[in-house]
Amino acid sequence: LNNTIDKVSTSLDNYLFNEASFSIYDFVWHLFCDWYIELSKSDLAKEERYNIVMNVLLYVLRVVLRLLHPFTPY
């Protein structure tokens, strides 16, 4: 996530909007959805891990929504 934030910030600073949007897309679909969500499903079934995993999922989703703001403001 931090690497994606850096890539998006650098791309937006240099007015490379296509690279910024592709970085967000790549992170969300290829890392967050394909890997983290799929791997976290088994931990969500465990009562003792549920809160930790859900907090991480929500944190990443909040950050992704902030990163998307220049492209989808409302």
N, C-alpha and C positions, 0 to 999 in steps of 0.2 A: 504493500500500500504506500509506504513512504517513497519508494522508487517511482511509483506512478504519480504521486503528488509532485515530486521534483520534475519529472518529465513534462507534466501538464503546465506547471508554473513556468518552466523555461520556454516551452513552446508558446504559451500565451504572451510572455514578455517579448518574444521575437515575432509576434503576429503570425505564427504558424498554426492557425486554427485547425487545419486538417490533421496535423500531427497530434495536437492536444486531444482532439476528439477520438482519434484512433487509439491513443494511449489509454483513454478511459474505457473505450469499447473492448480493447484487448484485455485489460485487467478484469473488467466485470465478467465477460463471457468465458475467458480462457483460464483465469485463475480463481476468481471468486465463485462463479457458478459451477464450473466444471470440477474444481478441486475442493475448495473449502466447504461449500454447502454439502456436496456429496459425502465428504469425509466426516462432516460434523453430524450427519444424520444418526449414526450409531451412538454418538455421545449425547445427543438430545434425548435418546431413549433412556439414558441413565439419569436417575433422579439427582445424584450428587454432582453431576457435570452439567446439568441443564442450564443453570444460571450463568455459569462462566461462558459456555459456548454461545448462548443467546445474547449475552452482553457483547461479545466480540462480533457476532453477526450484525447486531444493531449499530455498533460503532462504525463498522466498515460501510454499512448502508448509508449512515448519516454523512460520512466523509465523501462517499461517491456522489450523493445528492448535492453536496456543496461543490464538488468538482464539476458537476454538470450545469451549475447555475449559469455560466456565460452562454451556454448553448440552449438551455431550456429554463428560462428564468421564472416561469410561473407554472 
